[in-house]
Amino acid sequence: MRLSAKPGTHLWIGIGMVWLLIVAVGLWVTLRYETTPGEAGDPPSHWPAESRLPHKSGVPTIVVMGHPKCPCTRATIGELAVMMTRLHDSVSADVVFVRPQGVPDDWDDTDLRRSAAAIPGVAVVTDLNEVEADLFRAQVSGQTMLYNAAGKLEFSGGITASRGHSGDNIGRSSIVSFVTTGSADHTRTPVFGCALRTPKNLNGEKL
């Protein structure tokens, strides 16, 4: 004798399938977001003469461009701390946080900025009106550049493997290799972070 399904069974099966589909789509969207890099910047091949950032003579300089409210950049700051622990006095490092004109003075006073300032050997700089971001042609929060002692660009990219994730990655190992051996297998890596700069209109003016 064939047993018939209880009333409502098919309804619950349907609801369960829809729920599983929603979960699967959500996971796919999250994974896609985490692994999709931002727009690649094109930093100058030599240290921009107009920059007001300190470029210590005789040692390479790491420059990290950051948006003070970008949650993805927390992992970048963590990776910078790991690098600075390893490289000690072999490099100088600047973390530059953008601050658009017209925002309150404490707009960039965030935990992210304080975390960067707590790293030994790191100077935190406020980039009012995104002047330095323009000079270094940075597009994404977390973009990291290494300029050698003579001011030549050796590396540009991200120092995380994906958006907001810490751990071993090609960017970090490339910078460490450049500083310690003078060469590395990679000079560019994707940057995973929020848009760094304020959009501009067709005349090049910030919106």
Summary of the structure (lengths in Angstrom):
residues: 207
radius of gyration: 22.0
end to end distance: 73.8
largest distance: 89.5
contacts: 627
relative contact order: 0.20
helix: 33%
strand: 19%
